[in-house]
Amino acid sequence: MLLLAPVLILWIQISQMNGKQKEHFPEFLLLQEGENFTMYCNSSSILSSLQWYKQRPGGSPVLLMILAKSGEVKTQQRLTGRSGESRQRSSLHLAAAQLSDAGTYFCAEA
């Protein structure tokens, strides 16, 4: 008997706001349910504060969290966001991915 595990597809976008380039990586991620993932956002300049968003196909972006301080760590359910000390890098970690987590994730300057 062949067992198929549900697969999540996550996209990470590269955005540019106020002339500041933001690089997200990985750009594309394929996961199975229950796996953890971490994505990163790097900016070409110091960020005043950073917002992480998730967007499902055909939907509007949903704000996941705001990181406003250097070195800040926030946890909300299975999500953990971290802001780098230099405020040019941030990460978003999701524990135990579920099918409902599939979508496009991106960061933006607040």
C-alpha positions in Angstrom: 0.0 0.0 0.0 1.4 3.4 -1.0 1.1 6.2 1.6 1.2 9.7 0.5 2.1 12.5 2.9 0.5 15.9 2.4 2.9 18.4 1.0 3.0 22.1 1.7 4.3 24.6 -0.8 5.7 27.8 0.6 6.9 30.8 -1.6 9.0 33.6 -0.3 8.9 36.9 -2.2 11.6 39.6 -2.9 10.1 43.0 -2.2 11.3 46.6 -2.5 9.8 49.3 -0.3 11.0 52.9 -0.1 13.9 52.0 -2.4 15.2 49.5 0.0 15.8 46.0 -1.4 14.8 43.1 0.7 16.0 39.6 0.0 14.1 36.6 1.2 15.4 33.0 1.3 14.8 30.3 0.6 12.7 31.4 -2.4 10.7 28.2 -2.6 10.2 25.4 0.0 8.5 22.1 -0.3 7.6 20.5 3.1 5.7 17.6 4.5 3.3 18.1 7.3 5.0 18.2 10.7 8.3 19.6 9.4 9.8 22.8 10.7 11.1 25.6 8.5 12.9 28.9 8.9 12.9 31.7 6.4 15.1 34.8 6.4 14.7 38.4 5.2 17.8 40.6 4.6 17.6 44.3 3.9 20.1 46.6 2.1 19.7 49.1 4.9 18.8 49.4 8.6 15.1 48.8 9.2 13.1 50.8 11.6 10.8 47.9 12.2 9.8 44.8 10.2 6.5 43.1 9.5 6.1 39.4 8.4 3.1 38.6 6.3 1.5 35.4 4.8 -0.7 35.4 1.7 -2.7 32.5 0.5 -3.4 32.2 -3.3 -6.2 34.6 -4.3 -6.2 36.2 -0.8 -5.0 39.4 0.9 -1.8 39.5 2.9 -2.3 38.7 6.6 0.0 40.3 9.1 1.8 37.6 11.2 3.9 39.8 13.5 5.8 43.1 13.9 9.4 43.2 15.1 10.2 46.7 16.2 13.4 46.4 18.3 16.9 45.2 17.6 17.4 41.6 18.8 13.7 41.2 19.5 12.2 37.7 19.6 8.4 37.1 19.4 6.5 33.9 19.6 2.9 33.4 18.6 1.6 29.8 18.7 3.9 27.9 16.3 5.7 31.0 14.9 8.8 32.6 16.2 10.2 35.8 14.7 13.6 37.2 15.4 15.1 40.6 14.5 18.9 40.8 14.1 21.1 43.0 16.3 22.0 45.1 13.2 18.3 45.4 12.3 19.1 44.4 8.7 18.2 40.7 9.1 15.1 38.9 10.4 14.0 35.3 10.5 10.6 33.6 10.9 10.5 30.0 12.1 7.4 27.8 12.0 7.2 24.6 14.0 5.3 21.6 12.9 4.0 22.8 9.6 0.3 22.1 8.7 -1.5 22.2 5.4 -3.1 25.5 6.4 0.4 27.1 6.5 0.9 26.8 2.7 1.2 30.2 1.0 3.5 33.0 0.2 5.5 34.6 3.1 7.2 38.0 2.9 8.6 40.7 5.0 8.1 44.5 4.7 9.3 47.6 6.5 6.7 49.0 8.9 
